Amino acid sequence: MHPYDGRVVSNFIIQALNNQDITIYGDGSQTRSFCFVSDLIDGLVKTFFELFIGPINVGNPYEFTIKQLAELCVELTGSKSQITFKPLPNDDPKQRRPDISKAREYLKWEPR
């Protein structure tokens, strides 16, 4: 992951390491689901050997709020960063959570 790729995890970590304010858009209650690359690859490989035809979501269905993520970054880095809030853009999704029920059923897969 490139430190300046504009994604929420890398943004928060870089801001915390530099003791900069961590910017949250909205009130921080919107959720995201994060998945280890190794789990994702394991799920994708399993799709290669399954005869199921159709879409199957692989990912992590466990959600974190954006505020929880920001607080965790501050805590784990020992940062002096403050969390600041700005207006939520209209196109920002409130929730991102994959439905992995087909992966569980057909692939016998879920993230560890």
Disulfide bonds with the S-S distance in Angstrom:
none
